[in-house]
Amino acid sequence: MNLIRIFLAVGWLVMAWASWRAGSSMGFDVAGDIFFGDMAHPWRGQFNIDFFLHLLAIALWLGWTAKNRLLGPLVGLAAVMGGALFSFAYLLLRSFGGDHSLRHLLLGRQQGASDVAN
C-alpha cells in the first residue's frame, strides 16, 4: 500500500506542476479550447478520446466505490473535471480509511457485496 501512496503523491505533484506550468503560460481558461481544438488532428484527437474514455472509466469506478450513493455522482464528476489532480488526491486520502487494505481502496463500499458474490 505504501508504494501506491507514493505513486499517488508523486503523480499528484507532477500533475500539479504540469497544470500550473500550462495554466500560467497559456491561461487556465483555454484548456477546453485546446482539448477540443486538437480533435482536428487525427492522432491528437485519438489521444484525447482515449484520455476522455479513461476519465469516464475512472469516474464510474470512483463513483461506484464511493462511501455513499449520494457522494458517488459528485466524486465521478470531480474525477472527470479534475482528472488526476482530483482522483489521485481522493485515492490517497481514501487509502488511509477503512482497514488500510488494497481491497478496501479498490472496492470501497462495494467490499461487502463482493464477499456475498463469492
PESULMO-V500695 format. One line per field, one symbol per residue. ss: DSSP state (H for helix, E for strand, L for the rest). A space follows every 50 residues. Layout:
ss=???
This chain:
ss=LHHHHHHHHHHHHHHHHHHHHHHHHHLHHHHHHHHHHHHHLHHHHHHHHH HHHHHHHHHHHHHHHLLLHHHHHHHHHHHHHHHHHHHHHHHHHHLLLLLL LHHHHHHHHHHHHHHHHL
